Amino acid sequence: MLFGTNNGGLWHPNWNQNLKFAVKVQEKAEEMYPGLFKPIMLTKSRYNQHTAKYASIIEVGATGNTLEQCLTSMKYLSKVMDEVLK
C-alpha cells in the first residue's frame, strides 16, 4: 500500500488515521494470507488521500505479473477487506 503524509507541505490532516487503517488491513492480510502484501510505503505526497477517511492506494500486481495473477490476488484482498470492515 502506498500512503501519503503531510510531509510535503500539503494539507493532509487525517493521514495518521489513514495509516492506522492501512496497518489494520496489513495485519489482517498477514494473519489470513502470510506474504500477500508488501510493506506499506510512506511518501511526502498525499495522492488525494486527504479527500476522504480511510482513503488508500492498493496497487495490485507489477510489470512481472499476469492479469490472471492480479485477479486471483483480488479474491484474497476482498476477503481481507471484508474482515477488516466488519
Backbone as XML, in Angstrom:
<?xml version="1.0"?>
<chain id="A" units="angstrom">
  <residue number="1" name="MET">
    <atom name="N" x="0.842" y="-1.172" z="0.000"/>
    <atom name="CA" x="0.000" y="0.000" z="0.000"/>
    <atom name="C" x="0.886" y="1.233" z="0.000"/>
  </residue>
  <residue number="2" name="LEU">
    <atom name="N" x="0.405" y="2.238" z="-0.638"/>
    <atom name="CA" x="1.135" y="3.498" z="-0.764"/>
    <atom name="C" x="0.371" y="4.563" z="0.008"/>
  </residue>
  <residue number="3" name="PHE">
    <atom name="N" x="1.055" y="5.222" z="0.939"/>
    <atom name="CA" x="0.384" y="6.211" z="1.770"/>
    <atom name="C" x="1.111" y="7.528" z="1.794"/>
  </residue>
  <residue number="4" name="GLY">
    <atom name="N" x="0.336" y="8.569" z="1.562"/>
    <atom name="CA" x="0.866" y="9.918" z="1.611"/>
    <atom name="C" x="0.760" y="10.505" z="3.004"/>
  </residue>
  <residue number="5" name="THR">
    <atom name="N" x="1.603" y="11.475" z="3.263"/>
    <atom name="CA" x="1.600" y="12.193" z="4.534"/>
    <atom name="C" x="1.493" y="13.691" z="4.235"/>
  </residue>
  <residue number="6" name="ASN">
    <atom name="N" x="1.629" y="14.506" z="5.242"/>
    <atom name="CA" x="1.660" y="15.949" z="5.009"/>
    <atom name="C" x="3.107" y="16.465" z="5.036"/>
  </residue>
  <residue number="7" name="ASN">
    <atom name="N" x="4.068" y="15.574" z="4.922"/>
    <atom name="CA" x="5.486" y="15.945" z="4.954"/>
    <atom name="C" x="5.900" y="16.842" z="3.792"/>
  </residue>
  <residue number="8" name="GLY">
    <atom name="N" x="5.167" y="16.787" z="2.692"/>
    <atom name="CA" x="5.499" y="17.610" z="1.542"/>
    <atom name="C" x="4.980" y="19.028" z="1.654"/>
  </residue>
  <residue number="9" name="GLY">
    <atom name="N" x="4.260" y="19.333" z="2.747"/>
    <atom name="CA" x="3.759" y="20.680" z="2.965"/>
    <atom name="C" x="2.314" y="20.879" z="2.542"/>
  </residue>
  <residue number="10" name="LEU">
    <atom name="N" x="1.696" y="19.876" z="1.918"/>
    <atom name="CA" x="0.297" y="19.997" z="1.517"/>
    <atom name="C" x="-0.618" y="19.574" z="2.662"/>
  </residue>
  <residue number="11" name="TRP">
    <atom name="N" x="-1.780" y="20.178" z="2.730"/>
    <atom name="CA" x="-2.760" y="19.904" z="3.772"/>
    <atom name="C" x="-3.215" y="18.452" z="3.698"/>
  </residue>
  <residue number="12" name="HIS">
    <atom name="N" x="-3.050" y="17.711" z="4.775"/>
    <atom name="CA" x="-3.469" y="16.305" z="4.853"/>
    <atom name="C" x="-3.628" y="15.955" z="6.333"/>
  </residue>
  <residue number="13" name="PRO">
    <atom name="N" x="-4.668" y="16.492" z="6.973"/>
    <atom name="CA" x="-4.801" y="16.383" z="8.420"/>
    <atom name="C" x="-5.094" y="14.976" z="8.931"/>
  </residue>
  <residue number="14" name="ASN">
    <atom name="N" x="-5.631" y="14.105" z="8.102"/>
    <atom name="CA" x="-6.031" y="12.777" z="8.576"/>
    <atom name="C" x="-5.109" y="11.658" z="8.129"/>
  </residue>
  <residue number="15" name="TRP">
    <atom name="N" x="-3.892" y="11.994" z="7.742"/>
    <atom name="CA" x="-3.032" y="10.938" z="7.225"/>
    <atom name="C" x="-2.715" y="9.893" z="8.281"/>
  </residue>
  <residue number="16" name="ASN">
    <atom name="N" x="-2.641" y="10.284" z="9.552"/>
    <atom name="CA" x="-2.391" y="9.301" z="10.610"/>
    <atom name="C" x="-3.552" y="8.313" z="10.723"/>
  </residue>
  <residue number="17" name="GLN">
    <atom name="N" x="-4.773" y="8.801" z="10.589"/>
    <atom name="CA" x="-5.956" y="7.937" z="10.620"/>
    <atom name="C" x="-5.925" y="6.965" z="9.439"/>
  </residue>
  <residue number="18" name="ASN">
    <atom name="N" x="-5.577" y="7.455" z="8.272"/>
    <atom name="CA" x="-5.468" y="6.605" z="7.091"/>
    <atom name="C" x="-4.402" y="5.530" z="7.295"/>
  </residue>
  <residue number="19" name="LEU">
    <atom name="N" x="-3.289" y="5.928" z="7.875"/>
    <atom name="CA" x="-2.197" y="4.984" z="8.113"/>
    <atom name="C" x="-2.619" y="3.898" z="9.104"/>
  </residue>
  <residue number="20" name="LYS">
    <atom name="N" x="-3.344" y="4.265" z="10.143"/>
    <atom name="CA" x="-3.825" y="3.266" z="11.105"/>
    <atom name="C" x="-4.724" y="2.243" z="10.420"/>
  </residue>
  <residue number="21" name="PHE">
    <atom name="N" x="-5.556" y="2.713" z="9.507"/>
    <atom name="CA" x="-6.410" y="1.801" z="8.745"/>
    <atom name="C" x="-5.550" y="0.868" z="7.887"/>
  </residue>
  <residue number="22" name="ALA">
    <atom name="N" x="-4.547" y="1.407" z="7.237"/>
    <atom name="CA" x="-3.665" y="0.596" z="6.399"/>
    <atom name="C" x="-2.951" y="-0.479" z="7.213"/>
  </residue>
  <residue number="23" name="VAL">
    <atom name="N" x="-2.517" y="-0.113" z="8.401"/>
    <atom name="CA" x="-1.847" y="-1.081" z="9.277"/>
    <atom name="C" x="-2.819" y="-2.194" z="9.659"/>
  </residue>
  <residue number="24" name="LYS">
    <atom name="N" x="-4.053" y="-1.826" z="9.930"/>
    <atom name="CA" x="-5.073" y="-2.826" z="10.270"/>
    <atom name="C" x="-5.288" y="-3.796" z="9.102"/>
  </residue>
  <residue number="25" name="VAL">
    <atom name="N" x="-5.366" y="-3.272" z="7.892"/>
    <atom name="CA" x="-5.523" y="-4.114" z="6.701"/>
    <atom name="C" x="-4.297" y="-5.007" z="6.534"/>
  </residue>
  <residue number="26" name="GLN">
    <atom name="N" x="-3.127" y="-4.428" z="6.681"/>
    <atom name="CA" x="-1.874" y="-5.174" z="6.537"/>
    <atom name="C" x="-1.800" y="-6.313" z="7.558"/>
  </residue>
  <residue number="27" name="GLU">
    <atom name="N" x="-2.145" y="-6.029" z="8.795"/>
    <atom name="CA" x="-2.090" y="-7.051" z="9.845"/>
    <atom name="C" x="-3.083" y="-8.183" z="9.573"/>
  </residue>
  <residue number="28" name="LYS">
    <atom name="N" x="-4.281" y="-7.845" z="9.135"/>
    <atom name="CA" x="-5.283" y="-8.866" z="8.826"/>
    <atom name="C" x="-4.842" y="-9.702" z="7.632"/>
  </residue>
  <residue number="29" name="ALA">
    <atom name="N" x="-4.268" y="-9.072" z="6.628"/>
    <atom name="CA" x="-3.775" y="-9.807" z="5.460"/>
    <atom name="C" x="-2.664" y="-10.774" z="5.865"/>
  </residue>
  <residue number="30" name="GLU">
    <atom name="N" x="-1.788" y="-10.323" z="6.720"/>
    <atom name="CA" x="-0.680" y="-11.182" z="7.166"/>
    <atom name="C" x="-1.211" y="-12.357" z="7.988"/>
  </residue>
  <residue number="31" name="GLU">
    <atom name="N" x="-2.244" y="-12.116" z="8.767"/>
    <atom name="CA" x="-2.868" y="-13.180" z="9.563"/>
    <atom name="C" x="-3.539" y="-14.221" z="8.657"/>
  </residue>
  <residue number="32" name="MET">
    <atom name="N" x="-4.263" y="-13.728" z="7.657"/>
    <atom name="CA" x="-5.031" y="-14.628" z="6.795"/>
    <atom name="C" x="-4.194" y="-15.252" z="5.685"/>
  </residue>
  <residue number="33" name="TYR">
    <atom name="N" x="-3.328" y="-14.470" z="5.067"/>
    <atom name="CA" x="-2.540" y="-14.904" z="3.906"/>
    <atom name="C" x="-1.116" y="-14.364" z="4.029"/>
  </residue>
  <residue number="34" name="PRO">
    <atom name="N" x="-0.290" y="-15.011" z="4.841"/>
    <atom name="CA" x="1.071" y="-14.510" z="5.069"/>
    <atom name="C" x="1.823" y="-14.267" z="3.752"/>
  </residue>
  <residue number="35" name="GLY">
    <atom name="N" x="2.421" y="-13.063" z="3.665"/>
    <atom name="CA" x="3.213" y="-12.702" z="2.493"/>
    <atom name="C" x="2.430" y="-12.127" z="1.332"/>
  </residue>
  <residue number="36" name="LEU">
    <atom name="N" x="1.106" y="-11.990" z="1.480"/>
    <atom name="CA" x="0.284" y="-11.459" z="0.384"/>
    <atom name="C" x="0.654" y="-10.014" z="0.051"/>
  </residue>
  <residue number="37" name="PHE">
    <atom name="N" x="0.886" y="-9.192" z="1.084"/>
    <atom name="CA" x="1.189" y="-7.771" z="0.892"/>
    <atom name="C" x="2.681" y="-7.499" z="1.041"/>
  </residue>
  <residue number="38" name="LYS">
    <atom name="N" x="3.141" y="-6.523" z="0.307"/>
    <atom name="CA" x="4.476" y="-5.971" z="0.548"/>
    <atom name="C" x="4.325" y="-4.904" z="1.630"/>
  </residue>
  <residue number="39" name="PRO">
    <atom name="N" x="5.428" y="-4.436" z="2.205"/>
    <atom name="CA" x="5.329" y="-3.420" z="3.267"/>
    <atom name="C" x="4.649" y="-2.126" z="2.795"/>
  </residue>
  <residue number="40" name="ILE">
    <atom name="N" x="4.051" y="-1.431" z="3.736"/>
    <atom name="CA" x="3.430" y="-0.131" z="3.475"/>
    <atom name="C" x="4.534" y="0.869" z="3.164"/>
  </residue>
  <residue number="41" name="MET">
    <atom name="N" x="4.305" y="1.690" z="2.147"/>
    <atom name="CA" x="5.287" y="2.718" z="1.770"/>
    <atom name="C" x="4.708" y="4.093" z="2.092"/>
  </residue>
  <residue number="42" name="LEU">
    <atom name="N" x="5.421" y="4.872" z="2.900"/>
    <atom name="CA" x="5.026" y="6.250" z="3.208"/>
    <atom name="C" x="5.773" y="7.205" z="2.305"/>
  </residue>
  <residue number="43" name="THR">
    <atom name="N" x="5.082" y="8.234" z="1.823"/>
    <atom name="CA" x="5.713" y="9.223" z="0.960"/>
    <atom name="C" x="5.340" y="10.633" z="1.421"/>
  </residue>
  <residue number="44" name="LYS">
    <atom name="N" x="5.966" y="11.616" z="0.824"/>
    <atom name="CA" x="5.659" y="13.024" z="1.132"/>
    <atom name="C" x="4.426" y="13.516" z="0.386"/>
  </residue>
  <residue number="45" name="SER">
    <atom name="N" x="4.043" y="12.837" z="-0.678"/>
    <atom name="CA" x="2.870" y="13.238" z="-1.460"/>
    <atom name="C" x="1.600" y="12.780" z="-0.760"/>
  </residue>
  <residue number="46" name="ARG">
    <atom name="N" x="0.459" y="13.317" z="-1.174"/>
    <atom name="CA" x="-0.776" y="12.922" z="-0.496"/>
    <atom name="C" x="-1.737" y="12.140" z="-1.386"/>
  </residue>
  <residue number="47" name="TYR">
    <atom name="N" x="-1.534" y="12.126" z="-2.699"/>
    <atom name="CA" x="-2.301" y="11.278" z="-3.632"/>
    <atom name="C" x="-3.820" y="11.394" z="-3.492"/>
  </residue>
  <residue number="48" name="ASN">
    <atom name="N" x="-4.332" y="12.549" z="-3.183"/>
    <atom name="CA" x="-5.763" y="12.780" z="-2.969"/>
    <atom name="C" x="-6.317" y="11.984" z="-1.798"/>
  </residue>
  <residue number="49" name="GLN">
    <atom name="N" x="-5.451" y="11.440" z="-0.958"/>
    <atom name="CA" x="-5.913" y="10.684" z="0.199"/>
    <atom name="C" x="-6.462" y="11.598" z="1.287"/>
  </residue>
  <residue number="50" name="HIS">
    <atom name="N" x="-6.334" y="12.885" z="1.112"/>
    <atom name="CA" x="-6.886" y="13.847" z="2.067"/>
    <atom name="C" x="-8.374" y="14.072" z="1.847"/>
  </residue>
  <residue number="51" name="THR">
    <atom name="N" x="-8.926" y="13.538" z="0.765"/>
    <atom name="CA" x="-10.308" y="13.838" z="0.390"/>
    <atom name="C" x="-11.355" y="12.999" z="1.112"/>
  </residue>
  <residue number="52" name="ALA">
    <atom name="N" x="-10.949" y="11.880" z="1.720"/>
    <atom name="CA" x="-11.915" y="11.013" z="2.397"/>
    <atom name="C" x="-11.239" y="10.206" z="3.500"/>
  </residue>
  <residue number="53" name="LYS">
    <atom name="N" x="-12.018" y="9.831" z="4.489"/>
    <atom name="CA" x="-11.497" y="8.981" z="5.551"/>
    <atom name="C" x="-11.104" y="7.628" z="4.965"/>
  </residue>
  <residue number="54" name="TYR">
    <atom name="N" x="-10.009" y="7.109" z="5.447"/>
    <atom name="CA" x="-9.512" y="5.782" z="5.081"/>
    <atom name="C" x="-9.155" y="5.648" z="3.594"/>
  </residue>
  <residue number="55" name="ALA">
    <atom name="N" x="-8.947" y="6.751" z="2.918"/>
    <atom name="CA" x="-8.560" y="6.691" z="1.512"/>
    <atom name="C" x="-7.220" y="5.973" z="1.388"/>
  </residue>
  <residue number="56" name="SER">
    <atom name="N" x="-7.164" y="5.032" z="0.477"/>
    <atom name="CA" x="-5.984" y="4.179" z="0.342"/>
    <atom name="C" x="-5.666" y="3.932" z="-1.124"/>
  </residue>
  <residue number="57" name="ILE">
    <atom name="N" x="-4.406" y="3.662" z="-1.386"/>
    <atom name="CA" x="-3.987" y="3.210" z="-2.707"/>
    <atom name="C" x="-3.410" y="1.818" z="-2.515"/>
  </residue>
  <residue number="58" name="ILE">
    <atom name="N" x="-4.041" y="0.846" z="-3.128"/>
    <atom name="CA" x="-3.546" y="-0.523" z="-3.068"/>
    <atom name="C" x="-3.211" y="-0.930" z="-4.497"/>
  </residue>
  <residue number="59" name="GLU">
    <atom name="N" x="-1.941" y="-1.088" z="-4.760"/>
    <atom name="CA" x="-1.503" y="-1.483" z="-6.100"/>
    <atom name="C" x="-1.505" y="-2.998" z="-6.177"/>
  </residue>
  <residue number="60" name="VAL">
    <atom name="N" x="-2.108" y="-3.513" z="-7.223"/>
    <atom name="CA" x="-2.213" y="-4.957" z="-7.402"/>
    <atom name="C" x="-1.374" y="-5.364" z="-8.600"/>
  </residue>
  <residue number="61" name="GLY">
    <atom name="N" x="-0.374" y="-6.213" z="-8.328"/>
    <atom name="CA" x="0.485" y="-6.683" z="-9.404"/>
    <atom name="C" x="1.556" y="-5.676" z="-9.770"/>
  </residue>
  <residue number="62" name="ALA">
    <atom name="N" x="2.411" y="-6.121" z="-10.664"/>
    <atom name="CA" x="3.512" y="-5.301" z="-11.165"/>
    <atom name="C" x="3.794" y="-5.730" z="-12.600"/>
  </residue>
  <residue number="63" name="THR">
    <atom name="N" x="4.823" y="-5.179" z="-13.185"/>
    <atom name="CA" x="5.115" y="-5.488" z="-14.588"/>
    <atom name="C" x="5.378" y="-6.967" z="-14.824"/>
  </residue>
  <residue number="64" name="GLY">
    <atom name="N" x="5.790" y="-7.700" z="-13.794"/>
    <atom name="CA" x="6.075" y="-9.123" z="-13.957"/>
    <atom name="C" x="4.888" y="-10.027" z="-13.714"/>
  </residue>
  <residue number="65" name="ASN">
    <atom name="N" x="3.723" y="-9.449" z="-13.400"/>
    <atom name="CA" x="2.544" y="-10.258" z="-13.108"/>
    <atom name="C" x="1.597" y="-10.312" z="-14.295"/>
  </residue>
  <residue number="66" name="THR">
    <atom name="N" x="0.870" y="-11.416" z="-14.382"/>
    <atom name="CA" x="-0.154" y="-11.553" z="-15.414"/>
    <atom name="C" x="-1.475" y="-11.010" z="-14.879"/>
  </residue>
  <residue number="67" name="LEU">
    <atom name="N" x="-2.402" y="-10.780" z="-15.785"/>
    <atom name="CA" x="-3.738" y="-10.343" z="-15.383"/>
    <atom name="C" x="-4.389" y="-11.413" z="-14.506"/>
  </residue>
  <residue number="68" name="GLU">
    <atom name="N" x="-4.206" y="-12.655" z="-14.846"/>
    <atom name="CA" x="-4.780" y="-13.750" z="-14.052"/>
    <atom name="C" x="-4.257" y="-13.730" z="-12.613"/>
  </residue>
  <residue number="69" name="GLN">
    <atom name="N" x="-2.970" y="-13.486" z="-12.439"/>
    <atom name="CA" x="-2.396" y="-13.396" z="-11.100"/>
    <atom name="C" x="-3.006" y="-12.232" z="-10.319"/>
  </residue>
  <residue number="70" name="CYS">
    <atom name="N" x="-3.188" y="-11.108" z="-10.979"/>
    <atom name="CA" x="-3.775" y="-9.932" z="-10.321"/>
    <atom name="C" x="-5.224" y="-10.200" z="-9.922"/>
  </residue>
  <residue number="71" name="LEU">
    <atom name="N" x="-5.980" y="-10.826" z="-10.791"/>
    <atom name="CA" x="-7.372" y="-11.134" z="-10.476"/>
    <atom name="C" x="-7.473" y="-12.132" z="-9.318"/>
  </residue>
  <residue number="72" name="THR">
    <atom name="N" x="-6.567" y="-13.087" z="-9.281"/>
    <atom name="CA" x="-6.533" y="-14.040" z="-8.168"/>
    <atom name="C" x="-6.210" y="-13.317" z="-6.868"/>
  </residue>
  <residue number="73" name="SER">
    <atom name="N" x="-5.263" y="-12.387" z="-6.915"/>
    <atom name="CA" x="-4.915" y="-11.610" z="-5.720"/>
    <atom name="C" x="-6.107" y="-10.821" z="-5.207"/>
  </residue>
  <residue number="74" name="MET">
    <atom name="N" x="-6.922" y="-10.331" z="-6.119"/>
    <atom name="CA" x="-8.092" y="-9.545" z="-5.716"/>
    <atom name="C" x="-9.085" y="-10.379" z="-4.923"/>
  </residue>
  <residue number="75" name="LYS">
    <atom name="N" x="-9.173" y="-11.677" z="-5.217"/>
    <atom name="CA" x="-10.057" y="-12.556" z="-4.441"/>
    <atom name="C" x="-9.607" y="-12.578" z="-2.984"/>
  </residue>
  <residue number="76" name="TYR">
    <atom name="N" x="-8.303" y="-12.673" z="-2.770"/>
    <atom name="CA" x="-7.776" y="-12.688" z="-1.406"/>
    <atom name="C" x="-7.930" y="-11.321" z="-0.743"/>
  </residue>
  <residue number="77" name="LEU">
    <atom name="N" x="-7.644" y="-10.262" z="-1.495"/>
    <atom name="CA" x="-7.782" y="-8.912" z="-0.945"/>
    <atom name="C" x="-9.221" y="-8.639" z="-0.531"/>
  </residue>
  <residue number="78" name="SER">
    <atom name="N" x="-10.178" y="-9.067" z="-1.333"/>
    <atom name="CA" x="-11.586" y="-8.820" z="-0.986"/>
    <atom name="C" x="-11.968" y="-9.532" z="0.310"/>
  </residue>
  <residue number="79" name="LYS">
    <atom name="N" x="-11.421" y="-10.712" z="0.545"/>
    <atom name="CA" x="-11.699" y="-11.428" z="1.794"/>
    <atom name="C" x="-11.077" y="-10.700" z="2.986"/>
  </residue>
  <residue number="80" name="VAL">
    <atom name="N" x="-9.884" y="-10.171" z="2.796"/>
    <atom name="CA" x="-9.228" y="-9.398" z="3.855"/>
    <atom name="C" x="-10.051" y="-8.153" z="4.169"/>
  </residue>
  <residue number="81" name="MET">
    <atom name="N" x="-10.446" y="-7.421" z="3.148"/>
    <atom name="CA" x="-11.218" y="-6.193" z="3.354"/>
    <atom name="C" x="-12.560" y="-6.487" z="4.006"/>
  </residue>
  <residue number="82" name="ASP">
    <atom name="N" x="-13.182" y="-7.598" z="3.644"/>
    <atom name="CA" x="-14.433" y="-7.990" z="4.264"/>
    <atom name="C" x="-14.260" y="-8.168" z="5.767"/>
  </residue>
  <residue number="83" name="GLU">
    <atom name="N" x="-13.174" y="-8.790" z="6.172"/>
    <atom name="CA" x="-12.911" y="-8.997" z="7.595"/>
    <atom name="C" x="-12.605" y="-7.674" z="8.313"/>
  </residue>
  <residue number="84" name="VAL">
    <atom name="N" x="-11.836" y="-6.825" z="7.689"/>
    <atom name="CA" x="-11.458" y="-5.550" z="8.306"/>
    <atom name="C" x="-12.670" y="-4.630" z="8.468"/>
  </residue>
  <residue number="85" name="LEU">
    <atom name="N" x="-13.547" y="-4.645" z="7.513"/>
    <atom name="CA" x="-14.678" y="-3.708" z="7.504"/>
    <atom name="C" x="-15.920" y="-4.221" z="8.241"/>
  </residue>
  <residue number="86" name="LYS">
    <atom name="N" x="-15.842" y="-5.405" z="8.832"/>
    <atom name="CA" x="-17.000" y="-5.931" z="9.590"/>
    <atom name="C" x="-17.298" y="-5.064" z="10.784"/>
  </residue>
</chain>
